[in-house]
Amino acid sequence: MSTAARLPLCPADRSAGNRCSPKVPKGVEALVLDFDGVLADTVGRHEAALRAALQPYGVDLDSGWYSGHVGLSIHDLLAALPGGRSLPHDEIVQRSRGHLLASVHTITPIPCVVELLGQARRAGVPCAVASGASRLLVDPGLDALGLKEAFGCVVRREDVVHGKPDPELFLTAARHLGVAPDRCLAVDDAPDGIASARAAGMQVITVVGGHLTPVGEQPAQPVASRQQTEPI
């Protein structure tokens, strides 16, 4: 399959009235989407929930630091956070999840990605979710968006041994759909997710500012560099 020339991108002119209508490229036999930051505009919610969960322990979450670690599970975030290893991780995870679940009904989709999903379904292309987050958050999120029935399979962190950037999540999704990985188009917004999809042998695009955007042609980072060990 060829690379960037045939990727389904948003139009260069994004002025009012120029609606995004991405197309599924020829040769793509399956679409595999991340959830947070791809299907759903949830990155800000996750940051706010973690910040609120950390406050009782006197820790202020730096937005710049968080943006550089988006895509990691909450356990890996806490392990990487300066001083985070000494914190009560299980308590913070429960607090963060509580904040997220309390407002799950308010999450909104990313329109251009939902449009791509609709185009794939109308073309008869099977679709899957490959998310590094927990089913406790992914499943209610899909329900809130009304998209659960759009997917032939949903793979969450608990469904695999290794999280992103290991390719297991994306490979598992392709296997469930019965499609070879090199015939799949993956969409992920985080560096570890992009590395994961590339390591799986999939064609990959990303989401920047709510729009589908090509990924540079640099090779993925080695998957052993930073693995998620727990679901968010």
C-alpha positions as CSV (number, residue, x, y, z in Angstrom):
1,M,0.0,0.0,0.0
2,S,1.3,3.5,-0.8
3,T,1.8,6.0,1.9
4,A,0.8,9.6,2.5
5,A,-0.5,10.5,-1.0
6,R,-3.8,8.6,-0.6
7,L,-4.4,9.2,3.1
8,P,-7.9,10.6,4.1
9,L,-7.0,14.1,5.2
10,C,-9.1,17.1,6.2
11,P,-9.2,19.9,3.6
12,A,-6.4,22.4,3.7
13,D,-9.0,25.2,3.7
14,R,-10.8,24.8,7.0
15,S,-12.8,28.0,6.7
16,A,-16.4,28.0,7.9
17,G,-18.6,25.9,5.6
18,N,-15.7,23.8,4.3
19,R,-16.8,20.5,5.9
20,C,-14.3,17.8,6.5
21,S,-15.2,14.8,4.4
22,P,-12.3,12.3,4.6
23,K,-12.3,9.3,2.3
24,V,-11.1,5.8,3.0
25,P,-8.2,5.1,0.7
26,K,-8.3,2.3,-1.8
27,G,-6.7,-0.8,-0.5
28,V,-7.6,-0.2,3.1
29,E,-9.6,-3.2,4.4
30,A,-10.1,-2.2,8.0
31,L,-10.1,1.0,10.1
32,V,-8.6,0.9,13.7
33,L,-9.1,3.9,15.9
34,D,-7.8,5.0,19.3
35,F,-10.5,6.3,21.6
36,D,-9.2,9.2,23.7
37,G,-8.1,12.2,21.6
38,V,-9.2,10.4,18.4
39,L,-12.9,9.4,18.6
40,A,-13.6,11.5,21.6
41,D,-12.3,14.9,22.6
42,T,-11.2,13.7,26.1
43,V,-7.6,14.8,26.6
44,G,-8.5,17.9,28.6
45,R,-10.9,15.9,30.7
46,H,-8.2,13.4,31.6
47,E,-5.7,16.1,32.5
48,A,-8.3,17.8,34.7
49,A,-9.3,14.6,36.4
50,L,-5.7,13.6,37.2
51,R,-5.0,17.1,38.4
52,A,-8.0,17.0,40.8
53,A,-7.0,13.5,42.0
54,L,-3.4,14.7,42.8
55,Q,-4.5,17.8,44.7
56,P,-5.2,16.1,48.0
57,Y,-1.6,15.0,48.0
58,G,-0.1,18.5,47.4
59,V,1.0,17.7,43.9
60,D,0.3,20.3,41.1
61,L,0.2,18.7,37.6
62,D,2.1,20.8,35.1
63,S,0.3,21.1,31.8
64,G,3.5,21.1,29.7
65,W,4.7,17.9,31.4
66,Y,1.3,16.3,30.9
67,S,1.1,17.1,27.2
68,G,4.5,15.4,26.7
69,H,3.2,12.2,28.3
70,V,-0.3,12.0,26.8
71,G,-1.1,8.4,25.7
72,L,0.5,6.7,28.8
73,S,-1.7,4.9,31.3
74,I,-2.4,6.7,34.5
75,H,-0.1,4.2,36.3
76,D,2.8,5.0,34.0
77,L,2.0,8.7,34.3
78,L,2.3,8.5,38.1
79,A,5.5,6.5,37.8
80,A,7.0,9.1,35.5
81,L,5.7,12.1,37.5
82,P,8.5,13.7,39.5
83,G,8.0,12.4,43.0
84,G,5.1,10.2,41.8
85,R,6.5,6.9,42.8
86,S,5.9,7.6,46.5
87,L,2.2,8.5,46.0
88,P,-0.7,6.0,46.7
89,H,-1.3,5.1,43.0
90,D,-4.4,3.0,43.6
91,E,-6.2,5.8,45.5
92,I,-5.3,8.4,42.8
93,V,-6.5,6.1,40.0
94,Q,-9.8,5.6,41.8
95,R,-10.2,9.4,42.3
96,S,-9.3,10.1,38.7
97,R,-11.7,7.5,37.4
98,G,-14.4,8.8,39.6
99,H,-14.1,12.3,38.1
100,L,-14.1,10.9,34.6
101,L,-17.1,8.7,35.1
102,A,-19.1,11.4,36.7
103,S,-18.9,13.5,33.6
104,V,-18.8,10.8,30.9
105,H,-22.2,11.8,29.5
106,T,-20.7,15.2,28.6
107,I,-17.9,13.9,26.3
108,T,-18.0,15.0,22.7
109,P,-16.8,13.3,19.5
110,I,-14.2,14.6,17.1
111,P,-16.3,15.3,14.0
112,C,-13.8,14.5,11.2
113,V,-12.9,11.2,12.8
114,V,-16.6,10.2,13.2
115,E,-17.0,11.2,9.5
116,L,-14.2,8.9,8.5
117,L,-15.8,6.2,10.6
118,G,-19.1,6.7,8.8
119,Q,-17.4,6.6,5.4
120,A,-15.7,3.3,6.3
121,R,-19.0,1.8,7.5
122,R,-20.9,2.9,4.3
123,A,-18.1,1.3,2.2
124,G,-18.4,-1.9,4.2
125,V,-14.9,-1.6,5.8
126,P,-14.9,-3.2,9.3
127,C,-13.8,-1.0,12.1
128,A,-12.3,-1.5,15.6
129,V,-11.1,0.5,18.6
130,A,-7.6,-0.1,20.0
131,S,-7.3,1.9,23.2
132,G,-4.7,1.8,26.0
133,A,-7.4,2.9,28.4
134,S,-9.5,0.7,30.7
135,R,-12.8,-0.8,29.7
136,L,-14.3,1.1,32.7
137,L,-13.8,4.3,30.8
138,V,-13.8,3.2,27.1
139,D,-17.1,1.3,27.1
140,P,-19.2,4.1,28.9
141,G,-17.5,6.6,26.5
142,L,-18.6,4.7,23.4
143,D,-22.1,4.4,24.8
144,A,-22.1,8.2,25.5
145,L,-21.1,8.9,21.9
146,G,-23.7,6.3,20.6
147,L,-20.9,4.6,18.7
148,K,-20.6,1.2,20.3
149,E,-22.4,-0.6,17.6
150,A,-20.2,0.8,14.9
151,F,-17.3,-1.5,15.8
152,G,-16.7,-5.1,15.1
153,C,-14.4,-5.3,18.1
154,V,-13.2,-3.0,20.9
155,V,-9.7,-3.8,22.4
156,R,-8.9,-2.2,25.7
157,R,-5.8,-2.3,27.9
158,E,-7.1,-5.3,29.9
159,D,-7.4,-7.3,26.7
160,V,-3.7,-7.5,26.0
161,V,-0.5,-8.2,27.9
162,H,1.5,-5.2,26.6
163,G,0.2,-1.6,26.2
164,K,1.3,1.0,23.7
165,P,3.9,1.5,22.2
166,D,4.0,-2.3,21.9
167,P,2.0,-3.3,18.8
168,E,-0.2,-5.9,20.6
169,L,-3.3,-3.7,20.9
170,F,-3.4,-3.0,17.2
171,L,-2.4,-6.5,16.2
172,T,-5.2,-7.9,18.4
173,A,-7.8,-5.6,16.7
174,A,-6.6,-6.7,13.2
175,R,-6.8,-10.3,14.2
176,H,-10.4,-9.9,15.6
177,L,-11.4,-8.2,12.3
178,G,-9.8,-10.9,10.2
179,V,-7.7,-8.4,8.3
180,A,-3.9,-8.4,7.7
181,P,-2.3,-5.5,9.6
182,D,-0.8,-4.0,6.4
183,R,-4.3,-3.6,5.0
184,C,-5.4,-1.6,8.1
185,L,-5.5,2.2,8.5
186,A,-4.8,3.2,12.1
187,V,-5.6,6.6,13.6
188,D,-3.9,7.6,16.9
189,D,-3.0,11.0,18.4
190,A,-0.2,10.1,20.8
191,P,3.5,9.3,20.0
192,D,3.3,5.9,21.7
193,G,0.1,5.1,19.8
194,I,1.6,6.1,16.5
195,A,4.6,4.0,17.3
196,S,2.4,1.1,18.3
197,A,0.4,1.1,15.0
198,R,3.6,1.4,12.9
199,A,5.2,-1.4,14.8
200,A,2.1,-3.5,13.9
201,G,2.7,-2.7,10.3
202,M,-0.3,-0.5,9.7
203,Q,-0.6,2.7,7.7
204,V,-1.1,5.5,10.2
205,I,-2.5,9.0,10.4
206,T,-3.0,11.3,13.4
207,V,-5.3,14.0,14.8
208,V,-4.0,17.5,15.4
209,G,-6.3,20.3,16.5
210,G,-9.3,18.1,15.7
211,H,-8.2,17.4,12.1
212,L,-6.8,14.3,10.4
213,T,-3.2,15.0,9.6
214,P,-0.4,12.9,8.0
215,V,2.4,11.5,10.2
216,G,6.0,12.2,9.3
217,E,7.9,9.4,7.7
218,Q,10.4,8.9,10.5
219,P,10.5,5.3,11.8
220,A,8.7,4.5,15.0
221,Q,10.6,4.5,18.2
222,P,11.6,1.0,19.6
223,V,8.6,-0.5,21.4
224,A,10.7,-1.4,24.4
225,S,11.4,2.3,25.1
226,R,8.3,2.9,27.2
227,Q,5.5,0.4,27.6
228,Q,2.2,0.9,29.4
229,T,2.0,-1.6,32.2
230,E,-1.5,-0.8,33.6
231,P,-4.8,0.5,32.2
232,I,-5.9,4.0,33.0
